[in-house]
Amino acid sequence: MIKELNPDHISECVQVIKESFLTVAEEFSLTDNNAPRFTAFAATEERISWHLHGEHRPMYAYYENHKIIGYYSLALQDSNECELNNLCVLPAFRHKGIEAKLLTHAFQVAKEQGLTKMNIGIVEENKRLRDWYETFGFVHTGTEKFEFFPFTCGYMVKKL
């Protein structure tokens, strides 16, 4: 069941984000040393709390038996756009349609808020993830290489 993130569950949410993104880190040889800003290493209770209370991001968790197994947030941007952040599902629960349910829910929430575009940043080298987002109508718009990441950032957008 997808529900707004309960602020009392931020600590649990951070653990879900870290564990979920750690599989990507392992696949692409990312470490706290070579990519300290990567989500698996940069997600903290303080950061997620700031996103919720300071930036007022819509945040949703997928709960199963009262435990968080998936999550996403929307960073509201100018021009009626948003950025989808940290869409994730714990490894043990992947490939059961939960990812798609979270993404579809994010589309619905964004539309309800009058947003017209959803942006996302991905590890460009993660072809499987790029292909998955393309099946939902995202279009690749470019890349950027940052010296603080050992990978290329890929950017995608979907008109809502």
DSSP file with accessible surface (Angstrom, degrees, kcal/mol):
  #  RESIDUE AA STRUCTURE BP1 BP2  ACC     N-H-->O    O-->H-N    N-H-->O    O-->H-N    TCO  KAPPA ALPHA  PHI   PSI    X-CA   Y-CA   Z-CA
    1    1 A M              0   0  135      0, 0.0    62,-3.3     0, 0.0     2,-0.5   0.000 360.0 360.0 360.0 133.1    0.0    0.0    0.0
    2    2 A I  E     +A   62   0A  37     60,-0.2     2,-0.3    58,-0.1    60,-0.2  -0.823 360.0 160.0 -95.6 126.0    1.3    3.4   -1.0
    3    3 A K  E     -A   61   0A  93     58,-2.4    58,-2.9    -2,-0.5     3,-0.1  -0.959  48.2 -82.9-139.1 158.3    0.9    6.1    1.7
    4    4 A E  E     -A   60   0A 136     -2,-0.3    56,-0.3    56,-0.2     2,-0.2  -0.324  62.5 -93.3 -56.6 144.1    2.4    9.5    2.4
    5    5 A L        -     0   0    9     54,-2.6    -1,-0.1     1,-0.1    54,-0.1  -0.433  35.1-131.4 -65.0 126.2    5.6    9.0    4.4
    6    6 A N    >   -     0   0   64     -2,-0.2     3,-3.0     1,-0.1     4,-0.1  -0.684  13.0-135.1 -74.9 123.7    5.0    9.2    8.1
    7    7 A P  G >  S+     0   0   62      0, 0.0     3,-1.3     0, 0.0     4,-0.2   0.801 105.1  63.3 -54.1 -26.6    7.6   11.6    9.5
    8    8 A D  G 3  S+     0   0  140      1,-0.2     3,-0.2     2,-0.1     4,-0.2   0.615  97.9  58.4 -71.5 -10.4    8.2    9.1   12.3
    9    9 A H  G <>  +     0   0   55     -3,-3.0     4,-2.6     1,-0.2    -1,-0.2   0.208  69.3 108.2-103.8  14.1    9.4    6.6    9.7
   10   10 A I  H <> S+     0   0   14     -3,-1.3     4,-2.7     1,-0.2     5,-0.2   0.918  78.2  52.2 -59.7 -43.2   12.2    8.8    8.3
   11   11 A S  H  > S+     0   0   55     -3,-0.2     4,-1.8     1,-0.2    -1,-0.2   0.937 112.0  45.4 -59.4 -46.4   14.9    6.6    9.9
   12   12 A E  H  > S+     0   0   58      1,-0.2     4,-2.0     2,-0.2    -1,-0.2   0.909 111.5  53.9 -62.6 -40.3   13.4    3.4    8.3
   13   13 A C  H  X S+     0   0    0     -4,-2.6     4,-2.6     1,-0.2    -2,-0.2   0.915 105.1  52.9 -61.3 -43.9   13.0    5.2    5.0
   14   14 A V  H  X S+     0   0    3     -4,-2.7     4,-2.8     1,-0.2    -1,-0.2   0.912 108.1  51.3 -59.6 -41.4   16.7    6.2    5.0
   15   15 A Q  H  X S+     0   0  109     -4,-1.8     4,-2.7     1,-0.2     5,-0.2   0.902 109.5  49.9 -64.7 -38.3   17.6    2.5    5.5
   16   16 A V  H  X S+     0   0    6     -4,-2.0     4,-2.5     2,-0.2     5,-0.2   0.928 112.0  48.2 -64.6 -44.9   15.4    1.5    2.6
   17   17 A I  H  X S+     0   0    0     -4,-2.6     4,-2.7     2,-0.2     5,-0.3   0.958 114.2  45.8 -59.9 -50.6   17.0    4.1    0.3
   18   18 A K  H  X S+     0   0   57     -4,-2.8     4,-1.6     1,-0.2    -2,-0.2   0.941 115.1  45.6 -60.3 -49.0   20.5    3.1    1.3
   19   19 A E  H  X S+     0   0  104     -4,-2.7     4,-0.8    -5,-0.2    -1,-0.2   0.900 114.9  48.8 -63.4 -39.2   19.9   -0.7    0.9
   20   20 A S  H >X S+     0   0    1     -4,-2.5     3,-0.6    -5,-0.2     4,-0.5   0.927 115.0  42.1 -67.0 -46.5   18.1   -0.2   -2.4
   21   21 A F  H 3X S+     0   0   36     -4,-2.7     4,-2.2    -5,-0.2     3,-0.3   0.689  98.8  75.3 -77.6 -16.3   20.8    2.0   -4.0
   22   22 A L  H 3X S+     0   0   67     -4,-1.6     4,-2.8    -5,-0.3    -1,-0.2   0.858  89.3  58.8 -63.4 -31.8   23.6   -0.1   -2.6
   23   23 A T  H <X S+     0   0   39     -4,-0.8     4,-2.2    -3,-0.6    -1,-0.2   0.896 107.2  46.8 -65.2 -36.1   22.9   -2.7   -5.3
   24   24 A V  H  X S+     0   0   24     -4,-0.5     4,-2.2    -3,-0.3    -2,-0.2   0.923 110.9  52.5 -68.4 -42.7   23.5   -0.1   -8.0
   25   25 A A  H  <>S+     0   0    0     -4,-2.2     5,-3.2     1,-0.2    -2,-0.2   0.929 111.3  46.5 -58.4 -44.7   26.6    1.0   -6.2
   26   26 A E  H ><5S+     0   0  133     -4,-2.8     3,-1.1     1,-0.2    -1,-0.2   0.917 110.6  52.5 -64.8 -42.5   27.9   -2.6   -6.2
   27   27 A E  H 3<5S+     0   0   89     -4,-2.2    -1,-0.2     1,-0.3    -2,-0.2   0.858 119.1  35.1 -62.3 -35.4   27.0   -3.1   -9.8
   28   28 A F  T 3<5S-     0   0   51     -4,-2.2    -1,-0.3    -5,-0.1    -2,-0.2   0.145 112.6-112.4-109.4  19.5   28.9    0.0  -11.0
   29   29 A S  T < 5 +     0   0   90     -3,-1.1     2,-0.4     1,-0.2    -3,-0.2   0.851  59.1 160.5  54.8  42.6   31.8   -0.2   -8.4
   30   30 A L      < +     0   0   10     -5,-3.2     2,-0.3    -6,-0.2    -1,-0.2  -0.774  12.6 178.2 -94.6 138.2   30.7    2.9   -6.6
   31   31 A T     >  -     0   0   61     -2,-0.4     4,-2.3     1,-0.0     7,-0.2  -0.849  47.1-103.2-131.8 169.5   32.0    3.4   -3.1
   32   32 A D  T  4 S+     0   0   95     -2,-0.3     6,-0.1     1,-0.2    -1,-0.0   0.794 122.9  51.0 -62.9 -25.5   31.8    5.9   -0.3
   33   33 A N  T  4 S+     0   0  154      2,-0.2    -1,-0.2     1,-0.1    -3,-0.0   0.909 118.8  31.2 -78.8 -44.4   35.3    6.9   -1.4
   34   34 A N  T  4 S+     0   0   65      1,-0.2    -2,-0.2    -5,-0.1    -1,-0.1   0.611 137.2  21.4 -93.7 -10.7   34.8    7.4   -5.1
   35   35 A A    ><  +     0   0    0     -4,-2.3     3,-2.2   114,-0.1     6,-0.3  -0.287  63.9 157.2-149.8  58.0   31.2    8.5   -5.0
   36   36 A P  T 3  S+     0   0   64      0, 0.0    -4,-0.1     0, 0.0    -3,-0.1   0.752  78.1  56.2 -62.2 -19.4   30.3    9.9   -1.6
   37   37 A R  T 3  S+     0   0  149    111,-0.4     2,-0.1     4,-0.1     5,-0.1   0.487  79.9 114.4 -89.6  -3.3   27.4   12.0   -3.0
   38   38 A F  S X> S-     0   0   12     -3,-2.2     3,-2.2    -7,-0.2     4,-2.1  -0.420  81.4-112.6 -67.8 145.2   25.8    8.9   -4.5
   39   39 A T  H 3> S+     0   0   34      1,-0.3     4,-1.8     2,-0.2    -1,-0.1   0.811 113.0  61.6 -51.7 -39.7   22.4    8.2   -2.9
   40   40 A A  H 34 S+     0   0    5    -19,-0.3    -1,-0.3     1,-0.2   -18,-0.1   0.791 120.2  26.7 -60.1 -26.5   23.5    4.9   -1.2
   41   41 A F  H <4 S+     0   0   45     -3,-2.2    -2,-0.2    -6,-0.3    -1,-0.2   0.636 121.7  51.4-109.4 -20.1   26.1    6.9    0.7
   42   42 A A  H  < S+     0   0   17     -4,-2.1     2,-0.3    -5,-0.1    -3,-0.2   0.630  77.1 106.1 -98.1 -16.2   24.6   10.4    0.9
   43   43 A A     <  +     0   0    4     -4,-1.8     2,-0.3    -5,-0.3     3,-0.0  -0.520  45.5 164.1 -69.2 125.8   21.0    9.6    2.2
   44   44 A T     >  -     0   0   50     -2,-0.3     4,-2.5     1,-0.1     5,-0.3  -0.930  51.5-111.9-135.8 163.2   20.7   10.7    5.8
   45   45 A E  H  > S+     0   0   93     -2,-0.3     4,-2.6     1,-0.2     5,-0.2   0.896 119.0  53.0 -61.5 -39.0   17.9   11.3    8.3
   46   46 A E  H  > S+     0   0  142      2,-0.2     4,-2.3     1,-0.2    -1,-0.2   0.915 110.4  46.6 -63.1 -43.7   18.8   15.0    8.3
   47   47 A R  H  > S+     0   0  129      2,-0.2     4,-2.5     1,-0.2    -2,-0.2   0.937 115.2  44.4 -65.7 -47.5   18.7   15.2    4.5
   48   48 A I  H  X S+     0   0    0     -4,-2.5     4,-2.2     1,-0.2    -2,-0.2   0.908 112.9  52.3 -66.1 -39.0   15.4   13.4    4.1
   49   49 A S  H  X>S+     0   0   42     -4,-2.6     4,-3.3    -5,-0.3     5,-0.6   0.915 109.6  49.6 -62.2 -40.6   13.9   15.3    7.0
   50   50 A W  I  X>S+     0   0  150     -4,-2.3     5,-2.3     1,-0.2     4,-1.8   0.921 108.6  52.6 -64.1 -43.0   14.9   18.6    5.3
   51   51 A H  I  <5S+     0   0   18     -4,-2.5     6,-2.7     3,-0.2    -1,-0.2   0.906 117.7  38.8 -57.8 -40.2   13.3   17.4    2.0
   52   52 A L  I  <5S+     0   0   29     -4,-2.2     4,-0.2     4,-0.2    -2,-0.2   0.961 131.6  22.2 -76.0 -52.3   10.1   16.7    3.9
   53   53 A H  I  <5S+     0   0   99     -4,-3.3    -3,-0.2    -5,-0.2    -2,-0.2   0.828 131.4  36.5 -91.0 -33.4    9.9   19.7    6.3
   54   54 A G  I  <<S+     0   0   24     -4,-1.8    -3,-0.2    -5,-0.6    -4,-0.1   0.888 131.1  25.9 -87.5 -44.3   12.2   22.3    4.7
   55   55 A E  S   <S-     0   0   83     -5,-2.3    21,-0.2     2,-0.1    -3,-0.2   0.534  94.7-136.4 -95.8 -11.5   11.4   21.7    1.0
   56   56 A H        +     0   0  139     -6,-0.4    -4,-0.2    -4,-0.2    -3,-0.1   0.873  35.6 179.5  56.5  42.5    7.9   20.3    1.6
   57   57 A R        -     0   0   30     -6,-2.7     2,-0.3     1,-0.1    -1,-0.2  -0.529  35.6-112.7 -71.1 138.6    8.5   17.5   -1.0
   58   58 A P        -     0   0   12      0, 0.0    16,-2.1     0, 0.0     2,-0.4  -0.588  43.5-172.7 -65.7 127.6    5.7   15.1   -1.5
   59   59 A M  E     - B   0  73A   2     -2,-0.3   -54,-2.6    14,-0.2     2,-0.4  -0.998   7.7-176.0-131.6 133.4    7.1   11.8   -0.2
   60   60 A Y  E     -AB   4  72A  31     12,-2.5    12,-2.0    -2,-0.4     2,-0.4  -0.968   7.1-162.4-133.0 145.2    5.5    8.4   -0.4
   61   61 A A  E     -AB   3  71A   0    -58,-2.9   -58,-2.4    -2,-0.4     2,-0.7  -0.931  19.8-131.9-124.4 147.2    6.4    5.0    0.9
   62   62 A Y  E     -AB   2  70A  25      8,-2.4     7,-3.1    -2,-0.4     8,-1.1  -0.906  31.0-161.3 -96.2 115.9    5.2    1.6   -0.1
   63   63 A Y  E     + B   0  68A  14    -62,-3.3     2,-0.4    -2,-0.7     5,-0.2  -0.834  15.9 179.9-103.0 137.0    4.3   -0.2    3.1
   64   64 A E  E >  S- B   0  67A  77      3,-2.9     3,-1.5    -2,-0.4    -2,-0.0  -0.981  80.2 -11.6-134.1 122.1    3.9   -4.0    3.4
   65   65 A N  T 3  S-     0   0  142     -2,-0.4    -1,-0.1     1,-0.3     3,-0.1   0.906 129.6 -56.9  53.3  43.3    2.9   -5.4    6.8
   66   66 A H  T 3  S+     0   0  164      1,-0.2     2,-0.4    -3,-0.0    -1,-0.3   0.621 117.1 112.0  66.7  14.1    3.6   -1.9    8.3
   67   67 A K  E <  S-B   64   0A 135     -3,-1.5    -3,-2.9   -55,-0.0     2,-0.4  -0.945  71.4-117.9-116.4 143.9    7.2   -1.9    7.0
   68   68 A I  E     +B   63   0A   3     -2,-0.4    -5,-0.2    -5,-0.2     3,-0.1  -0.636  39.7 159.8 -79.2 127.0    8.6    0.3    4.3
   69   69 A I  E     +     0   0A   5     -7,-3.1    21,-2.9    -2,-0.4     2,-0.3   0.428  66.0  24.1-122.7  -6.2    9.8   -1.6    1.3
   70   70 A G  E     +BC  62  89A   0     -8,-1.1    -8,-2.4    19,-0.2     2,-0.3  -0.979  62.6 176.5-154.2 164.1    9.7    1.2   -1.4
   71   71 A Y  E     +BC  61  88A   0     17,-2.2    17,-2.3    -2,-0.3     2,-0.3  -0.993   8.1 172.5-164.1 155.4    9.9    4.9   -1.6
   72   72 A Y  E     -B   60   0A   0    -12,-2.0   -12,-2.5    -2,-0.3     2,-0.3  -0.957   9.9-160.6-160.4 161.1   10.0    8.0   -3.8
   73   73 A S  E     -BC  59  85A   0     12,-2.2    12,-3.1    -2,-0.3     2,-0.5  -0.956  13.7-136.5-137.5 162.1    9.8   11.8   -3.5
   74   74 A L  E     - C   0  84A   0    -16,-2.1     2,-0.7    -2,-0.3    10,-0.2  -0.981   8.8-153.2-121.0 120.8    9.1   14.7   -5.8
   75   75 A A  E     - C   0  83A  11      8,-2.9     8,-2.4    -2,-0.5     2,-0.2  -0.846  23.5-133.1 -90.6 116.8   11.2   17.8   -5.8
   76   76 A L  E     - C   0  82A  86     -2,-0.7     6,-0.2   -21,-0.2     2,-0.2  -0.541  30.6-176.3 -74.7 134.3    9.0   20.6   -7.0
   77   77 A Q  E  >  - C   0  81A  73      4,-3.1     4,-0.6    -2,-0.2     3,-0.4  -0.704  29.6 -79.1-123.5 175.0   10.7   22.8   -9.7
   78   78 A D  T >4 S+     0   0  141     -2,-0.2     3,-0.8     1,-0.2    -1,-0.2  -0.193 105.2  36.7 -67.8 167.5    9.9   25.9  -11.6
   79   79 A S  T 34 S-     0   0   96      1,-0.2    37,-0.2    36,-0.0    -1,-0.2   0.835 131.8 -65.3  59.6  35.8    7.6   25.9  -14.7
   80   80 A N  T 34 S+     0   0   97     -3,-0.4    36,-3.6     1,-0.2    37,-1.2   0.857 103.6 129.4  57.6  38.5    5.2   23.3  -13.3
   81   81 A E  E <<  -Cd  77 117A  43     -3,-0.8    -4,-3.1    -4,-0.6     2,-0.3  -0.795  37.5-167.4-117.8 163.1    7.9   20.6  -13.3
   82   82 A C  E     -Cd  76 118A   0     35,-1.7    37,-3.1    -2,-0.3     2,-0.5  -0.953  17.6-131.2-142.2 162.7    9.1   18.2  -10.7
   83   83 A E  E     -Cd  75 119A  56     -8,-2.4    -8,-2.9    -2,-0.3     2,-0.5  -0.981  20.3-134.2-116.3 127.1   12.1   15.9  -10.3
   84   84 A L  E     -C   74   0A   4     35,-2.9    37,-0.5    -2,-0.5     2,-0.4  -0.697  31.1-166.7 -77.4 124.4   11.5   12.3   -9.3
   85   85 A N  E     -C   73   0A  28    -12,-3.1   -12,-2.2    -2,-0.5     3,-0.1  -0.947  50.6  -9.7-121.3 140.5   13.9   11.4   -6.6
   86   86 A N  E     +     0   0A  27     -2,-0.4     2,-0.3     1,-0.2   -15,-0.1   0.713  64.0 179.7  56.1  32.3   15.1    8.2   -5.0
   87   87 A L  E     +     0   0A  23    -14,-0.1     2,-0.3   -15,-0.1   -15,-0.2  -0.509  25.2 152.4 -60.8 121.2   12.5    5.8   -6.4
   88   88 A C  E     -C   71   0A  10    -17,-2.3   -17,-2.2    -2,-0.3     2,-0.3  -0.995  37.3-162.7-154.8 157.1   13.5    2.6   -4.9
   89   89 A V  E     -C   70   0A   2     -2,-0.3   -19,-0.2   -19,-0.2     5,-0.1  -0.992  40.6-100.0-139.9 136.8   12.4   -0.8   -3.7
   90   90 A L    >   -     0   0   22    -21,-2.9     3,-2.3    -2,-0.3     4,-0.4  -0.279  37.3-115.9 -54.9 141.5   14.3   -3.2   -1.4
   91   91 A P  G >  S+     0   0   46      0, 0.0     3,-1.3     0, 0.0    -1,-0.1   0.847 112.7  58.8 -51.6 -38.6   16.1   -5.9   -3.4
   92   92 A A  G 3  S+     0   0   76      1,-0.3    -2,-0.1     3,-0.0   -23,-0.0   0.689 110.6  43.6 -67.3 -14.7   14.0   -8.7   -1.9
   93   93 A F  G X  S+     0   0   50     -3,-2.3     3,-0.5   -24,-0.2     5,-0.4   0.311  87.8 118.8-113.6   7.3   10.8   -7.1   -3.2
   94   94 A R  T <   +     0   0   62     -3,-1.3    -4,-0.0    -4,-0.4     0, 0.0  -0.276  63.7  31.3 -74.1 161.1   11.9   -6.1   -6.7
   95   95 A H  T 3  S+     0   0  168      1,-0.1    -1,-0.2    -2,-0.0    -3,-0.0   0.768  88.3 102.9  64.5  30.2   10.4   -7.4  -10.0
   96   96 A K  S <  S-     0   0  133     -3,-0.5    -2,-0.1     0, 0.0    -1,-0.1   0.131 103.0 -96.5-121.2  12.8    6.9   -7.8   -8.4
   97   97 A G  S  > S+     0   0   34      3,-0.0     4,-2.0     4,-0.0     5,-0.1   0.408  94.2 116.9  89.9  -2.9    5.5   -4.7  -10.0
   98   98 A I  H  > S+     0   0    6     -5,-0.4     4,-2.6     2,-0.2     5,-0.2   0.906  73.4  54.8 -66.7 -39.4    6.0   -2.4   -6.9
   99   99 A E  H  > S+     0   0   35      1,-0.2     4,-2.4     2,-0.2    -1,-0.2   0.930 109.8  46.9 -57.8 -46.4    8.4   -0.1   -8.9
  100  100 A A  H  > S+     0   0   29      1,-0.2     4,-2.8     2,-0.2     5,-0.2   0.881 110.4  52.8 -64.9 -38.5    5.8    0.4  -11.5
  101  101 A K  H  X S+     0   0  113     -4,-2.0     4,-2.2     2,-0.2    -1,-0.2   0.915 110.8  47.3 -63.5 -42.5    3.1    1.1   -8.9
  102  102 A L  H  X S+     0   0    0     -4,-2.6     4,-2.3     2,-0.2    -2,-0.2   0.928 113.8  47.4 -64.1 -43.6    5.3    3.7   -7.2
  103  103 A L  H  X S+     0   0    0     -4,-2.4     4,-2.2     2,-0.2    -2,-0.2   0.935 112.4  48.5 -65.4 -44.4    6.1    5.4  -10.6
  104  104 A T  H  X S+     0   0   74     -4,-2.8     4,-2.1     1,-0.2    -1,-0.2   0.901 111.0  51.8 -62.2 -39.7    2.4    5.4  -11.6
  105  105 A H  H  X S+     0   0   37     -4,-2.2     4,-2.8    -5,-0.2    -1,-0.2   0.908 106.8  53.6 -62.3 -41.7    1.5    6.9   -8.2
  106  106 A A  H  X S+     0   0    0     -4,-2.3     4,-2.6     1,-0.2    -2,-0.2   0.904 107.2  51.4 -61.5 -40.7    4.2    9.6   -8.7
  107  107 A F  H  X S+     0   0   19     -4,-2.2     4,-2.5     2,-0.2    -1,-0.2   0.933 111.4  48.0 -59.4 -45.4    2.6   10.5  -12.1
  108  108 A Q  H  X S+     0   0   99     -4,-2.1     4,-2.5     2,-0.2    -2,-0.2   0.930 112.2  47.7 -62.8 -46.9   -0.8   10.8  -10.4
  109  109 A V  H  X S+     0   0    4     -4,-2.8     4,-1.3     1,-0.2    -1,-0.2   0.931 112.7  49.6 -61.8 -43.9    0.5   12.9   -7.5
  110  110 A A  H  <>S+     0   0    0     -4,-2.6     5,-2.5    -5,-0.2     3,-0.4   0.928 111.6  48.0 -62.5 -44.2    2.3   15.2   -9.9
  111  111 A K  H ><5S+     0   0  122     -4,-2.5     3,-2.0     1,-0.2    -1,-0.2   0.904 107.5  55.7 -62.9 -42.0   -0.7   15.7  -12.2
  112  112 A E  H 3<5S+     0   0  133     -4,-2.5    -1,-0.2     1,-0.3    -2,-0.2   0.789 106.0  52.7 -61.2 -27.1   -3.0   16.4   -9.1
  113  113 A Q  T 3<5S-     0   0   92     -4,-1.3    -1,-0.3    -3,-0.4    -2,-0.2   0.328 121.9-108.4 -89.9   5.7   -0.6   19.2   -8.2
  114  114 A G  T < 5 +     0   0   43     -3,-2.0    -3,-0.2     1,-0.2     2,-0.2   0.649  66.2 153.1  79.2  16.6   -0.9   20.7  -11.7
  115  115 A L      < -     0   0   17     -5,-2.5    -1,-0.2    -6,-0.2   -34,-0.2  -0.516  28.2-169.5 -81.2 147.4    2.6   19.7  -12.8
  116  116 A T        +     0   0   71    -36,-3.6    44,-2.9     1,-0.2     2,-0.3   0.559  64.9  37.8-114.7 -13.8    3.2   19.1  -16.5
  117  117 A K  E     -dE  81 159A  69    -37,-1.2   -35,-1.7    42,-0.3     2,-0.5  -0.999  56.9-156.9-141.1 145.4    6.7   17.5  -16.6
  118  118 A M  E     -dE  82 158A   0     40,-2.7    40,-2.3    -2,-0.3     2,-0.3  -0.988  14.5-165.6-121.4 126.5    8.7   15.0  -14.6
  119  119 A N  E     -dE  83 157A  34    -37,-3.1   -35,-2.9    -2,-0.5     2,-0.3  -0.770   6.2-176.7-106.3 154.5   12.4   15.0  -14.7
  120  120 A I  E     - E   0 156A   9     36,-2.2    36,-2.4    -2,-0.3     2,-0.4  -0.994  16.4-148.6-150.3 146.9   14.8   12.3  -13.5
  121  121 A G  E     + E   0 155A  35    -37,-0.5     2,-0.3    -2,-0.3    34,-0.2  -0.954  25.1 172.6-114.1 137.5   18.5   11.8  -13.3
  122  122 A I  E     - E   0 154A  12     32,-2.6    32,-3.0    -2,-0.4     2,-0.8  -0.876  46.8 -87.1-134.4 167.8   20.0    8.3  -13.6
  123  123 A V  E >   - E   0 153A  10     -2,-0.3     3,-2.2    30,-0.2    30,-0.2  -0.728  42.1-147.7 -73.4 111.2   23.4    6.6  -13.8
  124  124 A E  T 3  S+     0   0   37     28,-3.0    -1,-0.2    -2,-0.8    29,-0.1   0.843  93.5  60.2 -56.1 -35.3   23.7    6.8  -17.6
  125  125 A E  T 3  S+     0   0   88     27,-0.4     2,-1.9     1,-0.2    -1,-0.3   0.632  80.3  92.5 -70.2 -10.8   25.6    3.5  -17.7
  126  126 A N    <>  +     0   0   10     -3,-2.2     4,-2.2     1,-0.2     3,-0.3  -0.546  50.9 170.1 -85.5  78.4   22.6    1.7  -16.2
  127  127 A K  H  > S+     0   0  123     -2,-1.9     4,-2.8     1,-0.2     5,-0.2   0.868  71.9  58.2 -60.0 -38.6   21.1    0.8  -19.6
  128  128 A R  H  > S+     0   0  157      1,-0.2     4,-2.0    -3,-0.2    -1,-0.2   0.919 108.6  45.3 -60.2 -42.8   18.5   -1.5  -17.9
  129  129 A L  H  > S+     0   0   55     -3,-0.3     4,-2.5     2,-0.2     5,-0.2   0.921 111.9  51.5 -69.0 -42.2   17.1    1.3  -15.8
  130  130 A R  H  X S+     0   0   60     -4,-2.2     4,-2.2     1,-0.2    -2,-0.2   0.940 110.5  48.9 -59.3 -46.2   17.1    3.8  -18.8
  131  131 A D  H  X S+     0   0   60     -4,-2.8     4,-1.5     1,-0.2    -1,-0.2   0.897 109.3  53.6 -60.3 -39.8   15.1    1.2  -20.8
  132  132 A W  H  X S+     0   0   71     -4,-2.0     4,-0.5     1,-0.2     3,-0.4   0.941 109.5  46.5 -62.1 -48.0   12.7    0.7  -18.0
  133  133 A Y  H ><>S+     0   0   10     -4,-2.5     5,-1.9     1,-0.2     3,-1.3   0.878 107.1  58.7 -63.0 -35.4   11.9    4.4  -17.7
  134  134 A E  H ><5S+     0   0   72     -4,-2.2     3,-2.0     1,-0.3    -1,-0.2   0.862  95.9  62.5 -63.4 -31.3   11.5    4.6  -21.5
  135  135 A T  H 3<5S+     0   0  108     -4,-1.5    -1,-0.3    -3,-0.4    -2,-0.2   0.737 102.7  52.1 -66.4 -17.4    8.7    2.0  -21.3
  136  136 A F  T <<5S-     0   0   50     -3,-1.3    -1,-0.3    -4,-0.5    -2,-0.2   0.227 130.9 -93.0-100.6  11.2    6.8    4.6  -19.1
  137  137 A G  T < 5S+     0   0   39     -3,-2.0    22,-0.3     1,-0.3    -3,-0.2   0.505  74.7 146.5  95.0   4.3    7.3    7.4  -21.7
  138  138 A F      < -     0   0    5     -5,-1.9     2,-0.4    20,-0.1    -1,-0.3  -0.520  34.5-150.3 -72.9 144.4   10.4    9.0  -20.4
  139  139 A V  E     -F  157   0A  91     18,-3.0    18,-2.1    -2,-0.2     2,-0.3  -0.961  17.1-119.2-118.0 133.0   12.7   10.5  -23.1
  140  140 A H  E     +F  156   0A  44     -2,-0.4    16,-0.3    16,-0.2     3,-0.1  -0.526  32.1 176.4 -70.7 129.6   16.4   10.8  -22.8
  141  141 A T  E     -     0   0A  87     14,-3.2     2,-0.3     1,-0.4    15,-0.2   0.514  49.7 -60.8-115.7  -9.6   17.5   14.4  -23.0
  142  142 A G  E     -F  155   0A  26     13,-1.1    13,-2.9     2,-0.0    -1,-0.4  -0.927  42.8-103.7 155.2-177.6   21.2   14.4  -22.4
  143  143 A T  E     -F  154   0A  81     -2,-0.3     2,-0.3    11,-0.2    11,-0.2  -0.911  15.5-164.3-137.9 163.5   24.1   13.6  -20.1
  144  144 A E  E     -F  153   0A  96      9,-2.2     9,-2.7    -2,-0.3     2,-0.5  -0.973  12.4-144.7-151.0 139.2   26.6   15.4  -17.9
  145  145 A K  E     -F  152   0A 118     -2,-0.3     2,-0.4     7,-0.2     7,-0.1  -0.920  15.6-168.1-108.1 122.7   29.8   14.3  -16.4
  146  146 A F    >   -     0   0   50      5,-0.6     3,-1.6    -2,-0.5     5,-0.2  -0.904  24.6-135.2-107.9 142.6   30.7   15.6  -12.9
  147  147 A E  T 3  S+     0   0  199     -2,-0.4    -1,-0.1     1,-0.3    -2,-0.0   0.740 103.7  61.8 -70.5 -18.1   34.2   15.2  -11.4
  148  148 A F  T 3  S+     0   0   72   -113,-0.1  -111,-0.4     2,-0.0    -1,-0.3   0.469 100.6  61.6 -87.2  -0.3   32.7   14.0   -8.1
  149  149 A F    <   -     0   0   29     -3,-1.6    -3,-0.2     2,-0.1  -114,-0.1  -0.989  68.7-149.3-123.1 137.7   31.0   11.0   -9.7
  150  150 A P  S    S+     0   0   65      0, 0.0     2,-0.3     0, 0.0  -115,-0.1   0.264  84.2  59.6 -84.5  13.3   32.9    8.1  -11.5
  151  151 A F  S    S-     0   0   11     -5,-0.2    -5,-0.6   -27,-0.0     2,-0.4  -0.836  90.3-102.8-130.2 171.0   29.8    7.7  -13.7
  152  152 A T  E     - F   0 145A  32     -2,-0.3   -28,-3.0    -7,-0.1     2,-0.5  -0.816  30.4-129.5 -96.8 136.3   27.9    9.9  -16.2
  153  153 A C  E     -EF 123 144A  13     -9,-2.7    -9,-2.2    -2,-0.4     2,-0.4  -0.746  22.5-158.7 -84.6 128.0   24.6   11.4  -15.1
  154  154 A G  E     -EF 122 143A   0    -32,-3.0   -32,-2.6    -2,-0.5     2,-0.4  -0.852   3.3-149.8-105.9 146.0   21.8   10.8  -17.6
  155  155 A Y  E     +EF 121 142A  70    -13,-2.9   -14,-3.2    -2,-0.4   -13,-1.1  -0.943  15.7 176.9-121.2 139.6   18.7   13.0  -17.8
  156  156 A M  E     -EF 120 140A   1    -36,-2.4   -36,-2.2    -2,-0.4     2,-0.3  -0.938   7.5-163.4-136.6 156.7   15.2   12.0  -18.8
  157  157 A V  E     -EF 119 139A  24    -18,-2.1   -18,-3.0    -2,-0.3     2,-0.4  -0.988   4.7-164.2-142.3 148.1   11.9   13.8  -19.0
  158  158 A K  E     -E  118   0A  42    -40,-2.3   -40,-2.7    -2,-0.3     2,-0.4  -0.996  19.2-135.5-132.4 130.5    8.3   12.8  -19.3
  159  159 A K  E      E  117   0A 161     -2,-0.4   -42,-0.3   -22,-0.3   -43,-0.1  -0.692 360.0 360.0 -79.0 134.3    5.4   15.1  -20.2
  160  160 A L              0   0   51    -44,-2.9   -52,-0.0    -2,-0.4    -1,-0.0  -0.566 360.0 360.0 -97.2 360.0    2.5   14.5  -17.9
